[in-house]
Structure formats: C-alpha cells, structure tokens
Amino acid sequence: MEMDDQSRQERLSRRDFVRRAAAGAFSTAALSGLSPRAFAAGSDKVRLGVIGCGGRGTHDSLRCLASSGNVELIAMGDMFQDRLDRCRKRLTSRPVDDSGNPTQFNVADKVKVTDDTCFVGWDAHEKVLATNVDMVILTTPPHFRPMTLKAAIEAGKHVFMEKPVAVDPVGVRSVIASSELADQKGLTIVAGTQMRRISHLVEATQRVHDGAIGTILAGQCFRLGGGMRSWGPQQRDPKWSDMEWQLRRWLFMTWLSGDFIVEMHVHNLDVMNWALGSPPIQCVALGGRQQRTEPEYGDSYDHFAVEYEYPNGVRVSYKGAQQDGISNPHYQRVVGTKGTAQLDFGRAVITGANAAEMGWDEHDPCLTQHADQIAAIRSGTRLNEGKRIAESTLTSIMGRMSAYTGRALKWDWVMKASKLDLSPPAYEFGDLPMPEVAIPGKTRLT
C-alpha cells in the first residue's frame, strides 16, 4: 500500500511521536475549552472516533455504537488503507460478528464518516483527534496506546482503550500519568477488561471480598492452548518493508504486542489482581519457545510459567501457553481458609461452607462496558480505569521480563526504576531488523 507518510520519509522518535500528536490535537481542543460536557450543547449526542481499525477496532466500534442511542462514528484512523476500508465496510454493510457471520447488531445508520474523515498513516491519530469527536476508541497495537492516550487526554477526549495498555514499564508510567490528567480534566477512561463486567464474576468476586472463602492463601491461573493453527501463517508481501511487515504481524512482535502473556493473558491476571485486591509485589518466571521457530512468529515465546507473590505471602501460580496439540485448561482459582472460588468466563463456583454457583446471564459485558462509559460521559460521573489496567498490564509485563531474563523481580523496581523501552529507533517505513529472541540468563535486564 502506498501512503503519503512513506513518501515524506519522516523520522520520528518516540518522544517526537508523542509531542507532535499532543501538540496537534491540543491546539484544536484549546478552541473548544476542553470541556468534557461540550458535546452536550443542546444534545446528548456522543461523537465517536476510532484509532486502529483492525479486528478489535471493528469489534469495539460495533458494540459501542450498539450500546447506546445517539452515538455516531464520525472519524476513523489506521496505519493502513486496506484495514480502514475493511472496518468501514463491516460497519456500514449488513450486521456481522467478528468472523463475518450475521449478528443482531445493525449500526450502519450511526456511521457518519466520510472520505474526508478517514485518515491513514503515522499521523492518522492526530487527524482523528483534530476532528470534533467527543470520545475515541484506541485499538492500535499496544505499543502505541500510551502515546495515543496521552494525546487524546491532552486534547480533551474521553477514551475507551483496549487492553493491554503498554508493552514496557516506560509506557505503563505514561498511562498512569495520563490517567491522573484525565481526572483533573473530568474525562472518562474505560479499559477493555470486559471480564470485570460479567455478572457472575462480579457477584462471585464480591463474595470473595466479603469473606465467603475466608482468608486467601493461594491462587492458580491457567490459560493453555491456542497455538499456531489458531492464528494461521501469513505470507510477507515482497513490497512490504521490515517495518510494515512487523506492523502487520504485530501480534508476534514483543515491541508491539508485549508477547502473549501481556497482549492476551492480561485478562486472566487482571482477574487475579481483582480477586486479591492488589497487584503482586514480586515474581519469578520461566518461559521459552518450542513450536514457534519460523521468522513470521517474531520474537514471541509460546509458553510462560510465573509464580507471583501478593501481599501477606499469597502466591499465585500462572501458566500460559500458545501451542498446538496440548490440553487447554482455562481458569482462575482462589484458595482460602474456608473454601475456594473458581472464577471462569462461563461460570463461577464457590466451594466450602458458603458454596454457590453462578452462571452466565443475558448481560453482554462487551456492550455494558461501552454503555457504562456513555452514561458516565452524559452525567459527568467519574469513571477512570486507567491506573487499574496499567497495574494489570505491568503484572503481565513483569512476568515476561522475568522469563526473558531469568531474573526474579520486585514490583517496586519494575514500576519505578526499570528503564525498559521497546520503542524502535524511528517511526518510519524501511529497514528494521527482527528482534532477537530473549534467552534467560543472557538477555540483559533494564
């Protein structure tokens, strides 16, 4: 795909990328007074923009538009024209789900984007933020989320952002700072941790907090399976530069995704943090890759095992793998002095004196998360999940860092002192060597 930004051959550092985005968006926001209620001048209409038009961007845009009345999508931005076009077509054609199958959602009449409000390239996010959107959905690869969140908050926009929200400690600290700024501006931030809005998990976790299983002693977190066949091979187009290839194959590039323990299993570790009421205080991990040997799988591992220690000496064993042909247990369990709590996507089971079982209801958490945010925007209610999802993201990052280096790590050091920054030398299309696969005991800790 040919793009204007390629011809300009701009070289942007991570700092320049953030500064330019924030400055461009802020100049427009300054004219509108940065009021989170500005959208409501005689109307409760919420104008929506999406930054990142891949599968998740399509998923979240569809559900955000379907979650509430008087919400319109007016701007779209992506690095690549083909992905933006595919997303736009999906949203404006017959209603379909993420696999292209017919679904109950029909939001075509809420899609008000025009060719003039569809933007492609490195500065697509700037251009979306420079429109009169009230809220943006951030569904770029995770590496870019700290930057786009900062620019969006400085521009006075409400934000829905997918998890994880960073790939390194530098990014996590940026997200926390942006979340604090959002509070000062009265802006909402909602994260895509929909498991926190599943009715049976909300009820079961509250029972755990109320003492249904006694004092928590330990926990287990397993998510195995979903290997190479699940994602499929992808051939590199000879016209793609190294950078474009890595951006299109971002899921398997640690600098873009954080590896699967961060990109996907943050959901599960977030549930453990929720149940225990805190992030961990330290961890030690192992990991590696046995099936992912082809270059198209980047530098990602295919298995991790982490022991997390939480306050009061509570230890949680996490095991995650993306390998074909293995058993696929998928659960979160908390063990207490009076029983256990199994906190799964489909149901929750509490054993012991306060035994109970709670199953799935008709409440769709992927709709609820957007409906909650739209309602908060209209009422001016504080709703800011930024720091919480930043801490769960760092929980995942800390486990990956320990596995990659072979070093035991403490939360305070990773949060406050680590200088790990996975940014590329420049944001431009061209040569970009494939990152080396981490080797425990040899990969340096930073």
C-alpha positions as CSV (number, residue, x, y, z in Angstrom):
1,M,0.0,0.0,0.0
2,E,1.3,3.4,-0.9
3,M,1.0,6.1,1.7
4,D,1.7,9.8,1.9
5,D,3.8,9.3,5.1
6,Q,6.1,6.9,3.4
7,S,7.0,9.5,0.7
8,R,7.7,12.1,3.4
9,Q,10.2,9.7,5.0
10,E,9.7,11.2,8.4
11,R,11.9,10.0,11.2
12,L,10.1,10.3,14.5
13,S,11.4,9.2,17.8
14,R,9.0,8.0,20.5
15,R,9.2,11.4,22.2
16,D,8.7,13.3,18.9
17,F,5.7,11.0,18.1
18,V,4.0,11.9,21.4
19,R,4.9,15.6,21.3
20,R,3.7,16.1,17.7
21,A,0.4,14.2,18.3
22,A,-0.3,16.1,21.6
23,A,0.5,19.5,20.1
24,G,-1.6,19.0,17.0
25,A,-4.6,17.6,18.9
26,F,-4.3,20.1,21.8
27,S,-4.4,23.1,19.5
28,T,-7.9,22.1,18.3
29,A,-9.1,21.1,21.8
30,A,-8.0,24.5,23.2
31,L,-10.5,26.2,20.9
32,S,-13.3,24.2,22.4
33,G,-12.3,24.9,26.0
34,L,-11.5,21.2,26.8
35,S,-14.9,20.8,28.3
36,P,-16.0,17.1,28.7
37,R,-19.6,18.3,28.5
38,A,-19.1,20.4,25.3
39,F,-20.7,17.7,23.2
40,A,-24.0,18.2,25.1
41,A,-24.8,21.7,23.8
42,G,-28.5,21.1,23.4
43,S,-27.9,17.5,22.7
44,D,-26.8,14.2,24.3
45,K,-25.2,13.0,21.1
46,V,-21.7,11.5,21.6
47,R,-19.4,11.8,18.6
48,L,-17.0,8.8,18.3
49,G,-13.7,8.3,16.6
50,V,-11.7,5.0,16.3
51,I,-7.9,4.9,16.1
52,G,-6.9,1.4,15.0
53,C,-9.3,-0.3,12.5
54,G,-8.2,-3.9,12.8
55,G,-10.4,-6.7,14.2
56,R,-10.6,-5.3,17.6
57,G,-11.3,-1.8,16.4
58,T,-14.2,-3.1,14.4
59,H,-15.4,-5.2,17.3
60,D,-15.4,-2.3,19.8
61,S,-16.8,0.3,17.3
62,L,-19.7,-2.0,16.5
63,R,-20.5,-2.6,20.2
64,C,-20.0,1.0,21.3
65,L,-22.4,2.2,18.6
66,A,-24.9,-0.6,19.5
67,S,-24.7,0.0,23.3
68,S,-26.5,3.3,23.5
69,G,-28.7,5.6,21.5
70,N,-27.5,8.9,19.9
71,V,-23.9,7.8,19.4
72,E,-22.3,8.4,16.0
73,L,-19.0,7.3,14.5
74,I,-17.6,10.4,12.7
75,A,-13.9,9.7,12.2
76,M,-11.6,6.7,11.6
77,G,-7.8,6.3,11.5
78,D,-5.4,3.5,10.8
79,M,-1.9,2.9,9.6
80,F,-3.1,1.0,6.5
81,Q,-5.8,1.9,4.0
82,D,-6.9,-1.7,3.5
83,R,-7.6,-2.2,7.2
84,L,-9.6,1.0,7.4
85,D,-11.6,0.1,4.3
86,R,-12.4,-3.3,5.7
87,C,-13.5,-1.9,9.0
88,R,-15.7,0.8,7.4
89,K,-17.3,-1.8,5.1
90,R,-18.1,-4.1,8.0
91,L,-19.7,-1.3,10.0
92,T,-21.8,0.0,7.1
93,S,-22.9,-3.3,5.5
94,R,-25.1,-6.0,6.8
95,P,-24.5,-6.6,10.5
96,V,-21.9,-9.3,11.1
97,D,-19.8,-10.5,14.0
98,D,-16.0,-10.7,14.2
99,S,-16.0,-13.8,12.0
100,G,-18.3,-12.2,9.4
101,N,-21.4,-14.1,10.4
102,P,-24.8,-12.4,10.7
103,T,-25.5,-10.8,14.1
104,Q,-28.1,-8.8,15.8
105,F,-26.1,-5.6,15.6
106,N,-27.0,-3.1,12.9
107,V,-25.2,0.2,13.3
108,A,-24.9,1.3,9.6
109,D,-27.1,4.4,10.2
110,K,-24.8,5.5,13.0
111,V,-21.7,5.5,10.8
112,K,-21.3,9.1,9.7
113,V,-17.7,9.0,8.5
114,T,-16.9,10.4,5.1
115,D,-13.8,10.1,2.9
116,D,-12.6,13.4,4.4
117,T,-12.8,12.0,8.0
118,C,-10.9,8.8,7.2
119,F,-7.2,9.1,7.9
120,V,-4.3,6.8,7.1
121,G,-0.6,6.8,8.1
122,W,1.6,7.7,11.0
123,D,-0.3,10.8,11.8
124,A,-3.8,9.3,11.5
125,H,-4.4,9.6,15.2
126,E,-3.6,13.3,15.2
127,K,-6.1,13.9,12.4
128,V,-8.8,11.9,14.2
129,L,-8.2,13.9,17.4
130,A,-8.3,17.2,15.4
131,T,-11.9,16.5,14.5
132,N,-14.8,17.3,16.8
133,V,-15.0,13.8,18.3
134,D,-16.0,13.6,22.0
135,M,-14.6,10.2,22.6
136,V,-12.1,7.9,20.9
137,I,-11.6,4.1,20.8
138,L,-7.9,3.2,21.0
139,T,-7.3,-0.2,19.3
140,T,-3.9,0.2,17.8
141,P,-1.2,-2.3,18.7
142,P,-0.5,-2.0,22.4
143,H,2.9,-0.3,21.8
144,F,1.1,2.9,20.6
145,R,-1.5,3.1,23.4
146,P,0.5,5.2,25.9
147,M,1.2,7.7,23.1
148,T,-2.3,7.9,21.7
149,L,-3.9,8.0,25.2
150,K,-1.6,10.9,26.2
151,A,-2.5,12.8,23.0
152,A,-6.3,12.1,23.5
153,I,-6.4,13.2,27.1
154,E,-4.4,16.4,26.4
155,A,-6.9,17.0,23.5
156,G,-9.8,16.7,26.0
157,K,-11.3,13.5,24.6
158,H,-12.9,10.7,26.6
159,V,-11.1,7.4,25.9
160,F,-12.0,3.7,25.6
161,M,-8.8,1.7,25.2
162,E,-8.2,-1.9,24.8
163,K,-6.0,-4.0,27.0
164,P,-3.1,-4.2,27.4
165,V,-2.2,-0.5,27.6
166,A,1.6,-0.7,27.2
167,V,4.4,-3.2,26.4
168,D,7.1,-1.8,28.8
169,P,7.4,0.0,32.2
170,V,8.0,3.3,30.5
171,G,4.7,3.0,28.7
172,V,2.9,2.0,31.9
173,R,4.1,5.0,33.8
174,S,2.9,7.2,30.9
175,V,-0.5,5.7,31.1
176,I,-0.7,6.3,34.8
177,A,0.3,9.9,34.3
178,S,-2.3,10.3,31.6
179,S,-5.0,8.8,33.8
180,E,-4.2,11.3,36.5
181,L,-4.5,14.1,34.0
182,A,-7.9,12.7,32.9
183,D,-9.2,13.0,36.4
184,Q,-8.1,16.6,36.5
185,K,-9.9,17.3,33.3
186,G,-13.0,15.4,34.2
187,L,-12.5,12.9,31.4
188,T,-13.5,9.2,31.5
189,I,-11.2,6.3,30.7
190,V,-12.6,2.8,30.3
191,A,-10.5,-0.3,29.6
192,G,-11.5,-3.4,27.6
193,T,-11.3,-5.8,30.6
194,Q,-14.9,-7.0,30.0
195,M,-14.5,-9.9,32.5
196,R,-14.9,-7.3,35.2
197,R,-18.4,-6.7,33.9
198,I,-19.5,-10.3,33.6
199,S,-22.4,-10.6,36.1
200,H,-21.4,-13.9,37.7
201,L,-17.8,-12.8,38.1
202,V,-18.8,-9.5,39.7
203,E,-21.0,-11.4,42.2
204,A,-18.5,-14.2,43.0
205,T,-15.6,-11.8,43.4
206,Q,-17.7,-9.6,45.8
207,R,-18.4,-12.7,47.8
208,V,-14.7,-13.5,48.0
209,H,-14.1,-9.9,49.2
210,D,-16.8,-10.3,51.8
211,G,-15.1,-13.4,53.2
212,A,-17.0,-16.3,51.6
213,I,-13.8,-18.4,51.3
214,G,-12.1,-17.0,54.4
215,T,-8.6,-15.6,54.3
216,I,-7.0,-16.1,50.8
217,L,-4.0,-18.4,50.9
218,A,-3.1,-19.0,47.2
219,G,-4.3,-19.0,43.7
220,Q,-3.9,-20.6,40.3
221,C,-4.2,-19.0,36.8
222,F,-4.1,-21.3,33.8
223,R,-4.6,-20.5,30.1
224,L,-3.1,-23.1,27.8
225,G,-3.7,-23.9,24.2
226,G,-4.4,-21.7,21.1
227,G,-1.2,-22.2,19.2
228,M,-0.1,-21.6,15.6
229,R,-3.1,-23.1,13.9
230,S,-5.3,-20.7,15.8
231,W,-3.7,-17.7,14.1
232,G,-2.5,-19.1,10.9
233,P,0.5,-18.4,8.8
234,Q,0.9,-15.2,6.9
235,Q,3.0,-14.6,3.8
236,R,5.0,-11.5,3.6
237,D,4.3,-9.3,0.5
238,P,7.6,-8.6,-1.1
239,K,6.6,-4.9,-1.4
240,W,6.4,-4.6,2.4
241,S,9.3,-3.1,4.3
242,D,10.6,-4.6,7.5
243,M,8.5,-2.0,9.5
244,E,5.3,-2.7,7.5
245,W,5.8,-6.5,7.9
246,Q,6.2,-6.2,11.6
247,L,3.2,-3.8,12.0
248,R,1.0,-6.2,10.0
249,R,2.4,-9.2,12.1
250,W,2.3,-7.2,15.3
251,L,0.8,-9.9,17.5
252,F,4.1,-11.8,17.4
253,M,6.5,-8.8,17.9
254,T,7.2,-8.1,21.6
255,W,7.8,-4.4,20.9
256,L,4.3,-4.1,19.5
257,S,2.3,-6.6,21.5
258,G,4.2,-7.3,24.7
259,D,4.1,-11.1,23.8
260,F,1.0,-13.1,24.5
261,I,1.3,-13.1,28.3
262,V,0.8,-9.3,28.0
263,E,-1.4,-9.0,25.0
264,M,-3.9,-11.7,25.8
265,H,-3.4,-13.1,29.3
266,V,-3.6,-9.7,30.9
267,H,-7.3,-10.6,31.1
268,N,-6.6,-13.5,33.4
269,L,-4.0,-11.8,35.5
270,D,-6.4,-8.9,35.9
271,V,-8.9,-11.2,37.4
272,M,-6.3,-12.4,39.9
273,N,-5.5,-8.8,40.8
274,W,-9.2,-8.1,41.2
275,A,-9.8,-11.1,43.4
276,L,-6.8,-10.4,45.6
277,G,-7.4,-6.6,45.7
278,S,-3.8,-5.8,44.7
279,P,-1.1,-6.3,42.1
280,P,1.7,-8.6,43.1
281,I,4.8,-7.5,45.0
282,Q,7.3,-9.7,43.2
283,C,7.6,-12.7,40.8
284,V,10.0,-15.2,39.3
285,A,9.3,-16.8,35.9
286,L,10.4,-19.3,33.2
287,G,9.5,-19.3,29.5
288,G,10.6,-20.1,26.0
289,R,9.6,-21.2,22.5
290,Q,9.5,-24.7,21.2
291,Q,6.9,-24.6,18.4
292,R,7.3,-21.1,17.2
293,T,10.6,-21.4,15.2
294,E,9.6,-19.6,12.0
295,P,10.6,-16.0,11.5
296,E,6.9,-15.0,11.0
297,Y,6.4,-15.6,14.7
298,G,8.8,-12.8,15.5
299,D,10.5,-12.9,18.9
300,S,7.4,-14.1,20.8
301,Y,7.6,-17.1,23.3
302,D,5.0,-19.9,23.2
303,H,4.9,-20.7,26.9
304,F,5.4,-19.0,30.3
305,A,5.2,-20.1,33.9
306,V,5.3,-17.4,36.6
307,E,5.0,-17.5,40.4
308,Y,3.6,-14.2,41.6
309,E,3.7,-13.3,45.3
310,Y,1.0,-11.0,46.5
311,P,0.8,-9.1,49.9
312,N,0.5,-11.3,53.0
313,G,2.6,-14.1,51.4
314,V,-0.2,-15.2,49.0
315,R,1.4,-17.0,46.0
316,V,-0.4,-17.3,42.6
317,S,0.8,-19.8,40.0
318,Y,0.3,-18.7,36.5
319,K,0.9,-21.0,33.5
320,G,0.2,-19.8,29.9
321,A,1.0,-21.4,26.6
322,Q,0.1,-21.0,22.9
323,Q,1.0,-24.3,21.5
324,D,-0.9,-26.8,19.2
325,G,-1.8,-30.3,20.3
326,I,-1.8,-29.7,24.1
327,S,-4.5,-29.7,26.7
328,N,-6.3,-26.4,27.1
329,P,-7.3,-25.7,30.7
330,H,-8.5,-22.1,31.2
331,Y,-9.4,-21.0,34.6
332,Q,-8.7,-18.7,37.6
333,R,-9.0,-20.2,41.1
334,V,-8.5,-18.6,44.5
335,V,-8.0,-20.8,47.6
336,G,-9.0,-19.7,51.0
337,T,-9.2,-21.0,54.6
338,K,-12.9,-21.8,54.2
339,G,-13.2,-22.8,50.6
340,T,-12.3,-22.0,47.0
341,A,-13.6,-19.7,44.3
342,Q,-13.3,-20.7,40.6
343,L,-13.7,-17.6,38.5
344,D,-14.2,-18.6,34.9
345,F,-15.6,-16.8,31.9
346,G,-18.6,-19.1,31.6
347,R,-19.4,-19.6,35.3
348,A,-18.2,-19.1,38.9
349,V,-18.2,-21.8,41.6
350,I,-17.6,-21.2,45.3
351,T,-16.9,-24.3,47.5
352,G,-17.0,-24.7,51.3
353,A,-19.5,-23.5,53.9
354,N,-20.7,-20.7,51.6
355,A,-21.0,-22.9,48.5
356,A,-22.6,-21.3,45.5
357,E,-22.7,-21.5,41.7
358,M,-23.3,-18.6,39.3
359,G,-23.7,-18.9,35.6
360,W,-23.8,-16.7,32.5
361,D,-26.8,-14.5,32.1
362,E,-28.1,-12.4,29.2
363,H,-25.9,-9.4,30.2
364,D,-23.3,-8.8,27.5
365,P,-20.2,-7.3,29.1
366,C,-18.9,-6.1,25.8
367,L,-22.0,-3.9,25.5
368,T,-22.1,-3.0,29.1
369,Q,-18.6,-1.5,29.2
370,H,-19.5,0.9,26.4
371,A,-22.9,1.7,27.9
372,D,-21.3,2.5,31.2
373,Q,-18.9,4.9,29.7
374,I,-21.5,6.7,27.5
375,A,-23.8,7.1,30.6
376,A,-20.8,8.5,32.6
377,I,-20.0,11.0,29.9
378,R,-23.5,12.3,29.8
379,S,-24.0,12.5,33.5
380,G,-20.5,13.8,34.3
381,T,-19.8,10.9,36.6
382,R,-16.2,10.0,37.3
383,L,-15.2,6.7,35.6
384,N,-11.5,6.2,35.2
385,E,-10.0,2.7,34.9
386,G,-6.6,3.8,33.6
387,K,-4.5,3.2,36.7
388,R,-6.1,-0.2,37.3
389,I,-5.5,-1.6,33.8
390,A,-2.0,-0.1,33.9
391,E,-1.2,-2.1,37.0
392,S,-2.6,-5.3,35.5
393,T,-0.6,-4.6,32.3
394,L,2.5,-4.2,34.4
395,T,1.7,-7.5,36.2
396,S,1.9,-9.2,32.8
397,I,5.0,-7.3,31.7
398,M,6.8,-8.1,34.9
399,G,6.2,-11.8,34.3
400,R,7.5,-11.6,30.8
401,M,10.6,-9.6,31.9
402,S,11.4,-12.2,34.5
403,A,11.0,-15.1,32.0
404,Y,13.0,-13.3,29.3
405,T,16.0,-12.5,31.6
406,G,15.7,-15.4,34.1
407,R,15.7,-12.9,37.0
408,A,13.4,-12.6,40.0
409,L,11.8,-9.1,40.0
410,K,10.2,-6.9,42.6
411,W,7.1,-4.8,41.7
412,D,8.5,-1.5,43.1
413,W,11.7,-1.8,40.9
414,V,9.8,-2.6,37.7
415,M,7.2,0.2,38.4
416,K,9.6,2.9,39.5
417,A,13.1,2.1,38.3
418,S,13.1,0.0,35.1
419,K,14.2,1.9,32.0
420,L,12.9,-0.8,29.6
421,D,11.6,1.0,26.5
422,L,10.9,-1.2,23.5
423,S,10.5,1.7,21.0
424,P,12.1,1.3,17.6
425,P,14.9,3.7,16.5
426,A,12.4,5.6,14.3
427,Y,8.8,5.5,13.3
428,E,9.2,5.2,9.5
429,F,8.8,2.6,6.8
430,G,12.1,1.0,6.0
431,D,14.6,-1.4,7.4
432,L,14.0,-2.7,10.9
433,P,15.9,-5.8,12.0
434,M,13.9,-8.6,13.5
435,P,14.4,-8.5,17.3
436,E,16.4,-11.4,18.8
437,V,14.5,-14.0,20.8
438,A,15.2,-13.5,24.5
439,I,17.4,-16.0,26.2
440,P,17.1,-16.4,30.0
441,G,20.4,-15.7,31.8
442,K,21.8,-13.9,28.7
443,T,19.2,-11.2,27.9
444,R,20.0,-8.1,29.9
445,L,17.6,-6.7,32.5
446,T,17.0,-3.0,32.1
